[in-house]
Amino acid sequence: MTTASPILHTVLFCYYPNVDAHNIYCLLQLLHSVNFLKLNLEIVEILSTYGDLILEQTSPFVNLKSLTVYPEIVSHWEYTPRKVAMSPELKSYLLDGSPGSIFTMVLREEIMAPKLLPELGALLETVKEDIKITREYWKAQVNIHAPKAKMTRKFGGYMAQIKSGWENLGVNLQQRKEKACFIISNLQRIEELLSKLPASKRAKFQPCFSSLCIEAESVISQVTDCMQIQCDENQSRSSVCLYELATSSEPYF
């Protein structure tokens, strides 16, 4: 790019991986005539890290009417929030040339939160449906394995049934535990995001988050009840098998 620059109305300054802070600064210097400037938050983070580039520099943006900073990277599973905020030196460099300009900064958290909230709602609905199916299954199993029903007696048959029942129970309980922990982890993630927002922006998401917390409490309670039902039913089956072994006069081998 040449040192001469055209008169620009609107500029969108995007972030590219491994971009050099000095090159960013040089390009910004050429945009002194811009009216509306949009910067990726990642660029702000880079320049704030290398504050010496703009230290005591006069703002070139004398015609600036609006500065908007917004994030390019907003993946809520892969992104780890940086601890770099816009430095006072960078803010002065961008805005002091046009004191009347409008400054808008969009945080990652306010983009990520509205994505996570409906995802958690969908997860809770999935878990509730799974609980419903599991309860119907165990209800059917209770009817099949009524205490009065006689089991087929084969060598090692009773012990194999008892062992299999407890092994399967362990797998099922672990799956329930993982689902409950996953729900709680999602709530914790959203809570952390909201805590980083200014109070005015956090208030927009708080009602939905509160509603999801109440629903999550109900779902986790149902998960716990389901686990207890499975434990009780497994204990009942074991008792029937062991009672049959202890009281029957028929040989098993």
C-alpha positions in Angstrom: 0.0 0.0 0.0 1.3 3.5 -0.8 1.6 6.3 1.7 -1.2 8.2 0.1 -4.6 7.1 1.1 -8.0 7.8 -0.4 -10.9 9.5 1.5 -12.7 6.6 3.2 -16.2 6.6 4.6 -16.3 3.1 6.2 -13.5 0.7 7.0 -13.8 -2.9 8.3 -10.4 -3.8 9.7 -10.4 -7.6 10.1 -8.1 -9.9 12.1 -5.9 -12.5 10.5 -3.9 -15.1 12.4 -0.2 -14.3 13.1 -0.7 -10.7 12.0 2.1 -8.3 13.0 1.3 -5.6 15.5 3.6 -3.1 13.6 1.8 -3.7 10.3 -1.6 -3.1 12.0 -0.3 0.2 13.4 1.0 1.3 10.0 -2.3 0.5 8.3 -4.3 2.4 10.9 -2.1 5.4 10.3 -3.3 5.4 6.7 -7.0 5.5 7.7 -6.9 9.0 9.2 -9.9 10.2 7.0 -12.2 7.4 7.9 -15.7 8.2 9.3 -16.8 4.8 10.5 -14.2 2.3 11.7 -14.9 -1.3 12.7 -12.1 -3.3 14.3 -12.0 -6.9 15.3 -11.5 -7.3 19.1 -8.4 -9.5 18.4 -6.7 -6.5 16.8 -7.4 -4.4 19.9 -5.9 -7.1 22.0 -2.8 -7.3 19.9 -2.2 -3.6 20.0 -2.9 -3.4 23.7 -0.3 -6.0 24.3 2.3 -4.0 22.3 1.5 -0.6 23.9 4.9 0.9 23.0 3.8 1.3 19.3 1.2 3.9 20.2 2.7 5.3 23.3 2.3 9.2 23.2 1.1 9.0 19.6 -1.4 11.6 18.5 -4.7 10.2 17.2 -4.9 10.4 13.4 -8.7 9.9 13.3 -9.9 13.5 13.1 -13.1 12.7 11.1 -14.2 9.6 13.0 -17.9 9.5 13.8 -18.1 5.9 15.0 -15.7 3.2 16.3 -17.1 -0.3 16.7 -15.0 -3.1 18.2 -16.4 -6.6 17.9 -14.8 -10.1 18.2 -14.0 -12.4 15.3 -13.3 -15.5 17.4 -16.4 -16.5 19.5 -16.2 -20.3 19.7 -17.4 -21.1 23.2 -15.8 -24.5 23.2 -12.4 -23.7 21.8 -11.8 -20.1 22.9 -10.1 -19.2 26.1 -10.7 -15.6 27.1 -7.6 -13.5 27.0 -6.7 -11.3 30.0 -6.0 -8.3 27.7 -8.4 -5.4 27.8 -8.2 -2.2 25.7 -5.3 -0.2 27.1 -5.9 3.5 27.9 -3.2 4.4 25.4 -4.9 2.6 22.6 -8.3 4.1 23.5 -6.8 7.6 23.4 -5.0 6.8 20.1 -8.3 5.7 18.5 -10.7 8.3 19.9 -9.0 11.4 21.1 -8.8 12.9 17.6 -12.6 12.9 17.4 -14.0 13.4 20.9 -17.6 13.4 19.7 -17.4 9.9 18.1 -19.6 7.1 19.2 -17.7 4.1 20.7 -19.3 0.7 20.8 -17.5 -2.4 22.1 -19.1 -5.8 21.7 -17.7 -8.4 24.1 -17.3 -12.1 23.2 -19.4 -13.0 26.2 -22.5 -11.2 24.9 -22.2 -13.1 21.6 -21.5 -16.5 23.3 -24.2 -16.3 26.0 -27.2 -16.2 23.7 -25.8 -19.2 21.9 -25.2 -21.2 25.0 -28.6 -20.5 26.6 -30.8 -22.2 24.0 -28.3 -25.0 23.7 -28.7 -25.7 27.4 -32.4 -25.6 27.0 -32.3 -28.2 24.3 -30.0 -30.4 26.4 -32.5 -30.3 29.3 -35.3 -31.3 27.0 -33.2 -34.2 25.7 -32.4 -35.4 29.2 -36.1 -35.2 30.3 -37.1 -37.3 27.3 -34.4 -39.8 28.2 -35.7 -40.0 31.8 -39.2 -40.6 30.5 -38.1 -43.5 28.3 -36.0 -45.0 31.2 -38.9 -44.9 33.6 -41.2 -46.6 31.1 -38.5 -49.3 30.6 -38.1 -49.9 34.3 -41.8 -50.0 34.9 -42.1 -52.8 32.2 -39.2 -54.6 33.8 -40.9 -54.6 37.2 -43.9 -56.3 35.7 -41.7 -58.9 33.9 -39.6 -59.7 37.0 -42.3 -59.8 39.6 -41.2 -61.4 42.9 -43.5 -64.4 42.4 -42.1 -65.3 39.0 -39.8 -68.3 39.0 -36.5 -68.0 37.2 -34.9 -70.7 35.2 -32.5 -72.6 37.4 -29.2 -73.5 35.7 -25.8 -74.1 37.0 -24.4 -70.6 38.0 -27.5 -69.0 36.6 -28.6 -67.0 39.7 -25.1 -65.7 40.4 -24.6 -64.7 36.8 -27.9 -62.8 36.8 -27.0 -61.0 40.0 -23.5 -60.1 38.8 -24.8 -58.9 35.4 -27.4 -56.8 37.1 -24.9 -54.9 39.3 -22.5 -54.5 36.4 -25.1 -53.0 34.2 -26.3 -50.8 37.0 -22.8 -49.3 37.4 -22.8 -48.4 33.7 -26.2 -46.8 33.9 -25.4 -44.8 37.0 -22.2 -43.5 35.5 -24.1 -42.3 32.4 -26.7 -40.5 34.7 -23.9 -38.9 36.7 -22.2 -37.7 33.5 -25.4 -36.1 32.3 -25.9 -34.3 35.6 -22.3 -33.1 35.6 -22.7 -31.9 32.0 -25.7 -29.9 32.8 -24.0 -28.3 35.8 -20.9 -27.6 33.7 -23.0 -25.7 31.1 -24.6 -23.7 33.8 -21.2 -22.8 35.2 -19.9 -21.8 31.8 -22.9 -19.5 31.2 -22.5 -18.0 34.8 -18.9 -17.2 34.1 -19.7 -15.5 30.8 -22.5 -13.4 32.4 -20.3 -12.4 35.3 -17.9 -10.8 32.8 -20.6 -8.6 31.3 -21.5 -5.1 32.5 -24.6 -5.1 34.7 -26.7 -3.4 32.0 -25.9 -6.1 29.4 -26.1 -9.0 32.0 -29.6 -8.0 32.9 -30.8 -8.9 29.3 -29.8 -12.5 29.8 -30.5 -13.0 33.5 -34.2 -13.9 33.3 -33.5 -16.7 30.8 -30.6 -17.9 32.8 -32.6 -18.0 36.0 -35.4 -19.9 34.3 -32.8 -22.5 33.0 -31.4 -22.8 36.6 -34.8 -23.7 37.9 -35.5 -26.2 35.1 -32.0 -27.7 35.6 -32.7 -28.3 39.3 -35.9 -30.1 38.4 -34.1 -32.3 35.7 -31.2 -33.2 38.0 -33.7 -34.1 40.7 -35.4 -36.4 38.2 -32.1 -37.9 37.2 -31.4 -38.6 40.9 -34.8 -40.2 41.3 -34.2 -42.4 38.2 -30.9 -43.5 39.7 -32.6 -44.4 43.0 -35.3 -46.4 41.2 -32.7 -48.4 39.3 -30.8 -49.1 42.5 -34.0 -50.2 44.3 -35.1 -52.5 41.4 -31.6 -54.0 41.2 -31.6 -54.7 44.9 -35.1 -56.3 44.6 -33.9 -58.6 41.9 -30.8 -59.6 43.8 -32.9 -60.4 46.9 -35.3 -62.6 44.9 -32.4 -64.5 43.4 -30.6 -65.0 46.7 -33.8 -66.0 48.4 -34.5 -68.6 45.8 -31.0 -70.0 46.2 -31.3 -70.1 50.0 -34.8 -71.6 50.3 -35.1 -73.9 47.3 -34.8 -77.7 48.0 -34.0 -78.4 44.4 -30.4 -79.0 43.4 -28.7 -76.5 41.1 -25.8 -78.7 40.0 
